[in-house]
Amino acid sequence: MSVYVGIDVHRKRSQIAVVEDGGAVQVNRNVPNGVEPVLSVIGDLPIGAPVAFEAAYGWGWLVELLEDYGFEPHLVHPLRCKAIASARLKNDKVDAATLAQLPRADLLPQAWIAPLDVRQQRVLVRHRCQLVRLRTLLRNRVHAVLADHGCDRPGGYFTAPGRAWLQALDLPDARAAWSTIFWS
């Protein structure tokens, strides 16, 4: 007997539905995300059972878990999954059961699951992009504060001489300005 699994993944919890070959729902349970809770529902299923889940926030851990325990993960493309988007009754139980029915009916709109090393490189690049944006935001803020006080320096502010110049500036204490804004 074949079984199919659908998981409606959320940030903290996931709804897991197990459907048998005939289409009947065996299990439909909401569990906290993590290895133990997910395996408590699907751990006894046959190796190689297809597991469908939508591409949602934080799905990477689930792919690793499923691959480690011998399941066949299928990332469902959220924009091409009309079965869930157009359903009249929409809740996590229905979504998980519908996701389980898609591979059973061979109607799975799959998205590509990048290999682990590619996913890790993507995370690194995203993190670097965020740090660069933050650095730019902070440098722009320094420029704005200096402009508000009529201070300017030829050359850069963030070189060694520029940082020494910044430290030598006698600017008013920002705490006084913040206290008048927030406490008056």
N, C-alpha and C positions, 0 to 999 in steps of 0.2 A: 504494500500500500504506500503510495506517494503522499507526501505532505508538503504544503506550501506555507511560508511564513510571511506575514506583512507586519512591519513595524512603523508606527507613526511616531517619529522621533521628535522629542521636545528637549528643551534645555536641561531640565532636571528629571523629568520622568518620560517614559515611553509606553505606548499602548502596543501590546504584542498580540497578534491574532494568528492562530494555527488553523489551516483549512485542509481537510482531507481531499483525496482525489475526486470524490463525488461532489464536492462543493460545500459540504457541511462544515460549520465552524466548530472545531474541537475545543479551542481555548481562546479567550479574548480577555486579557488581563492587563491592568495598568501597573507598572513597576518602576521603582527609581532607577535611574541610569547607573550602570556599573556591571562588572563581570558577573558577580554572584546573582543579583536579581534577574538578569537576562537569562543566564544559564539555568536558573531554577524553572524557567518556563520552557526553554527550547533545548536544554542540555541533553535530554533523552531522545531527541529526534534523530533520524538516520543521518549519517555523514553525507554531505553533498546536497542536503535539502536546500532548495532555493529560498532566499530571504530577500524580499523587496522592501525598500524604504526610500522615502523622498529625500532629495538633496535639500537639507535644511541645516540650520545652524549646528555646528559641531558633530557632524556625522562620521568624522575620521576614526574616532575611537571604536565605533561600531564595526567598521570595515575590518580593522585589525582584529577585533574580538572574533568576528565570524570566520575570518580566514584562519586564525589560530586554532579554532575548534572544528575546522573542516566543513563549514557551511559554504554555500555559494552566494556571495553578496551580489545584489542587483540594485544599483542606484537608479531610481526612477526620476526622469526629467520632470520637474514640477510644472513647467509650462505646457508640456505635451501630455500631461496626465489629465485628460478631460473627464475621466470617470469620477474622479474625486471632486474636481472643480465644479462640475455641473450637477452634482448630487443634490436632491431636494432636502434630504436629511443629512446634516453634516455634523458629525462629532468624532471624537478620537476612536471610539469603538468601530464605527462605520468605516472610517478612513483606513484603519488597520486591516479590517476584513477585506475591504476593496483592494488594498495593496497586495494582500495574499492571493486574491482571485486573479490578478493580472498575469502572473507567470503560469497559473493553472490554465488560463484560457489562451495563452500565448499572445497576449496583447500588451506586453511590457515595453513602454517607451523608455529605453535605457539611456543613461548618461554614462560617459566614460569615467571609470575609476582610475585615477592616476596611480602609478606604483608608489610605494611608501617613500622611496628616496625623492621622487618628484614632489610629493605632498610636503615633505619636510623642507625641501628647497623653497617651495612656495611660501611656507610659513616664515622662513627666514627673510625672504624678500619683502613680504608684507610688513614684518616687524621693522625692518630697516626703513621702509617707506614711511612708516608712522613716526619713527624717531627723527627722520629728516624733516618731516612736516612740523614736528614739535620744536625742533631746533630753529626752523625758519620762523615759526610763530613767536618764539622767545626773542630772537634777534630783532624781529619787527617791533616787538614790544619795547625793547631797549631803545630802538631808534625813536619810537613815539614818545617815550618819557623824556629823552634828551631834547627832542623838538619842542615839547611842552615847556621846557626850562630854557630854551634858547641856546642850548649847548651844541657845538659842532666842532669837529676835529677833522683836519685833512688826513686822509688815510683811513685805514680800517679801525673799527672799535675792537675787533676780536683777535688782533695780533697781540704779541707780548707787550709792545709799547702802548697799544690801544687799551689793553686791559689795565695797565698801570695808570694810564690817564683816567680811565673810568673810576678806579679806586680812589684817586686823588680828588675827584669832584666833590664839592660840598653842596649836595642836594638836600632839600627839606626831607624830614623823616616821613615816610609814606604812612606810617601807623597813625599819625595825626589826621591825615586826609581820610584814611579808611574809617577811623572812629567817628568822624563827623558825618560820613555818608551813611554808615550803618546804625549809629546810635542816636542820631538826632531826629 
